[in-house]
């Protein structure tokens, strides 16, 4: 019987990808660790030897994604956990957005995730097992000013993940969207920003002023949650990471429900009469 789980991880050289890859290796799992910057992967390969297969990968290269999945599967013989972690932020107001930068962000965060899923699914279906983890965010549930395009990719990941869960459950494949809050992962160092317009300076200043540093979590504290998740026989379709998220999201959804109820008469009238009764 093979030892431990076999992981395939994108974006394994930094942040959550690196932390969770290392934690999986520490407990005896084996990992196909991929990243555009392979220098951190070299350290993992030296430390964990045959338990890690380090591969360079840009998830926007669809052919390379399929090749990496194939190599990882051939190397270890199966795949148990697919962690779609590669991605970065592009932060600006909508008026400031540079359209090519927006397309690049969507290409990495959304289509990169889709390519990994599509490459892995034939293997997982044949095994009739596996767990796909997508990286959403609290910003995939509630948006905020200056994050429109990045958060749009996370909203899309939520929808993609929910659809996928319904499509592959009969094959024994589990699916979870991971929804972290703010963590000290170094995410900001990889975030791109559009040229800023002075008209939005007050908005940005207010956002900085309102930010509470105590809401930023320790990424190492997430390890137990992720290992509990991948070991669960009945994992959730969504998992929040952070102790302040649920109260905030309850407030967000209550506000949405109140708005829908307030406008219910207008909404209902828009249905009109059934075609056959006109």
C-alpha positions in Angstrom: 0.0 0.0 0.0 1.5 3.4 -1.0 2.5 5.6 1.9 0.5 8.8 2.5 -1.2 11.0 -0.1 0.1 12.2 -3.4 -0.3 16.0 -3.9 0.0 18.1 -7.0 0.5 21.7 -6.1 0.8 24.8 -8.2 2.4 27.9 -6.8 4.4 25.8 -4.4 7.4 28.2 -4.1 5.8 30.7 -1.7 2.9 31.6 0.5 0.2 29.0 1.3 1.5 26.8 -1.5 4.9 26.5 0.1 3.6 26.2 3.6 1.1 23.4 2.8 3.6 21.6 0.5 6.1 21.5 3.3 3.6 20.4 5.9 2.4 17.6 3.6 6.0 16.4 3.2 6.7 16.7 6.9 3.9 14.2 7.6 5.2 11.7 5.0 3.0 12.6 2.0 4.6 13.0 -1.4 4.2 16.1 -3.5 4.6 17.1 -7.2 5.6 20.7 -6.4 5.3 23.2 -9.3 6.1 26.9 -9.6 7.4 29.4 -12.0 10.3 30.2 -9.7 11.8 26.8 -8.9 14.6 28.0 -6.5 12.5 27.3 -3.4 11.6 24.0 -4.8 15.2 23.0 -5.0 15.4 23.4 -1.2 12.4 21.2 -0.8 13.9 18.6 -3.1 17.2 18.5 -1.2 15.5 18.2 2.1 12.7 15.7 1.3 14.5 13.7 -1.4 12.3 11.2 -3.3 9.1 12.4 -1.6 9.1 15.5 -3.8 9.1 15.9 -7.6 9.9 19.6 -8.3 8.8 20.9 -11.7 8.9 24.4 -13.3 5.4 25.4 -14.4 3.6 28.5 -15.6 -0.1 27.7 -15.4 -0.9 30.0 -18.3 0.9 27.5 -20.5 -1.9 25.0 -20.9 0.2 22.3 -22.7 2.8 22.5 -19.9 0.1 22.0 -17.3 -1.1 18.8 -18.9 2.5 17.7 -19.3 3.2 18.4 -15.6 0.2 16.4 -14.5 1.2 13.5 -16.7 4.8 13.5 -15.4 3.6 13.7 -11.8 1.1 10.8 -12.2 3.7 8.7 -14.0 6.3 9.4 -11.3 4.1 8.5 -8.2 1.4 6.3 -9.8 -1.6 8.3 -8.6 -2.9 11.7 -7.6 -4.9 12.3 -4.3 -4.9 16.0 -3.7 -4.9 18.7 -6.4 -4.1 22.1 -5.0 -4.7 24.9 -7.5 -2.8 27.6 -5.6 -1.0 29.6 -8.4 -2.3 33.2 -8.7 -1.6 36.8 -7.9 -3.4 40.0 -7.2 -4.1 42.9 -9.5 -5.5 45.8 -7.5 -7.0 49.0 -8.8 -10.2 50.8 -9.2 -12.1 49.8 -12.4 -11.4 53.1 -14.1 -7.7 52.6 -13.6 -7.5 49.1 -14.9 -5.1 48.4 -17.8 -7.0 45.9 -19.9 -4.1 43.7 -20.8 -3.1 43.4 -17.2 -6.6 42.5 -16.3 -6.6 39.7 -18.9 -3.3 38.4 -17.6 -4.7 38.2 -14.1 -7.8 36.3 -15.3 -5.6 34.0 -17.4 -3.5 33.0 -14.4 -6.0 32.9 -11.6 -9.0 31.5 -13.5 -7.9 29.8 -16.7 -4.8 28.4 -15.0 -7.0 26.8 -12.4 -9.3 25.4 -15.1 -6.4 23.9 -17.0 -5.1 22.1 -13.9 -8.6 20.7 -13.2 -9.1 19.6 -16.7 -5.7 17.9 -16.8 -6.3 16.1 -13.6 -9.9 15.0 -14.0 -9.3 12.0 -16.3 -6.9 10.5 -13.8 -9.1 11.1 -10.8 -12.1 9.7 -12.6 -10.2 6.6 -13.5 -9.1 6.2 -9.9 -12.6 7.1 -8.7 -11.0 9.2 -6.0 -9.2 12.5 -5.4 -9.7 15.9 -3.8 -9.5 19.1 -5.8 -8.7 22.3 -3.8 -9.2 25.6 -5.4 -8.0 28.9 -4.0 -10.7 31.4 -3.5 -10.7 34.1 -0.9 -13.0 36.0 1.4 -12.9 38.3 -1.6 -14.6 35.6 -3.6 -17.7 36.1 -1.4 -17.8 39.8 -0.8 -16.1 42.4 -3.0 -14.6 45.7 -2.1 -13.4 48.9 -3.8 -10.0 48.8 -5.6 -10.0 45.0 -6.0 -12.5 44.5 -8.8 -10.6 42.4 -11.3 -8.7 40.2 -8.8 -11.9 39.7 -6.8 -13.8 38.9 -10.0 -11.3 36.0 -10.5 -12.2 34.7 -7.0 -15.9 35.1 -7.5 -15.4 33.0 -10.7 -13.4 30.4 -8.8 -16.3 30.1 -6.4 -18.8 29.5 -9.2 -16.4 27.1 -11.0 -15.8 25.1 -7.9 -19.5 24.8 -7.0 -20.3 23.6 -10.5 -17.4 21.1 -10.5 -18.5 19.6 -7.1 -21.9 18.7 -8.6 -20.3 17.3 -11.8 -17.8 14.9 -10.3 -19.3 13.7 -7.0 -20.6 10.5 -8.7 -16.9 9.7 -9.6 -15.9 9.8 -6.0 -14.0 13.1 -6.4 -14.3 15.7 -3.7 -14.0 19.4 -4.3 -13.4 22.3 -1.9 -12.9 26.1 -2.4 -10.5 27.4 0.3 -11.5 31.0 1.4 -8.7 32.6 3.4 -9.0 36.0 5.0 -5.9 38.2 5.4 -2.7 36.3 6.2 1.0 37.3 6.3 1.9 35.2 3.3 3.9 37.8 1.3 0.9 38.1 -1.1 1.4 41.8 -1.4 4.9 41.4 -2.9 3.4 39.6 -5.9 0.5 42.0 -6.3 0.4 44.3 -9.3 -1.2 47.7 -9.4 -2.4 49.9 -12.2 -1.2 53.5 -12.5 -3.2 55.5 -9.8 -5.5 58.3 -10.5 -5.5 61.2 -8.0 -9.3 61.2 -8.0 -9.3 57.9 -6.0 -6.6 58.9 -3.5 -9.1 59.6 -0.8 -10.7 56.2 -1.3 -7.4 54.4 -1.0 -6.5 56.5 2.1 -9.8 55.5 3.8 -9.2 51.9 3.0 -5.8 51.9 4.6 -7.1 53.7 7.6 -9.9 51.2 8.1 -7.6 48.2 7.9 -7.2 46.4 11.2 -3.8 44.7 11.5 -5.1 42.3 14.1 -7.2 40.7 11.3 -4.0 39.4 9.6 -3.4 35.8 10.5 -0.4 33.6 10.9 -0.3 31.4 7.7 1.4 28.6 9.7 -1.8 28.3 11.8 -3.7 27.1 8.7 -1.7 23.9 8.4 -3.9 21.8 10.8 -7.1 23.1 9.0 -5.8 22.0 5.6 -4.6 18.6 6.8 -7.9 18.0 8.5 -9.7 19.0 5.3 -7.7 16.6 3.0 -8.1 13.8 5.5 -11.8 14.2 5.9 -14.1 11.6 4.4 -16.8 14.2 3.9 -15.0 17.5 3.3 -17.0 20.7 2.8 -17.4 22.4 -0.6 -16.1 25.6 1.1 -13.7 26.2 3.9 -13.1 29.6 5.4 -9.7 30.3 7.1 -9.8 33.0 9.8 -11.8 33.7 12.9 -13.5 37.0 11.8 -14.9 35.8 8.4 -18.1 34.1 9.3 -19.7 37.1 11.2 -18.7 39.4 8.4 -20.2 37.1 5.7 -23.4 36.7 7.7 -23.7 40.5 7.7 -23.0 40.7 4.0 -25.6 38.0 3.2 -28.2 39.5 5.5 -27.8 42.8 3.7 -28.3 41.1 0.4 -31.4 39.3 1.6 -32.9 42.6 2.9 -32.3 44.2 -0.4 -33.9 41.4 -2.4 -36.9 41.4 0.0 -37.3 45.2 -0.2 -37.4 45.0 -4.0 -39.4 41.8 -4.2 -42.5 43.5 -5.6 -40.5 44.9 -8.5 -38.7 41.6 -9.0 -41.9 39.5 -9.0 -43.7 41.9 -11.4 -40.8 41.3 -13.9 -42.0 37.7 -14.3 -45.1 38.8 -16.2 -47.8 36.3 -17.2 -47.0 32.8 -18.5 -46.7 32.9 -22.3 -49.8 30.6 -22.7 -52.0 32.9 -20.7 -51.4 36.1 -22.6 
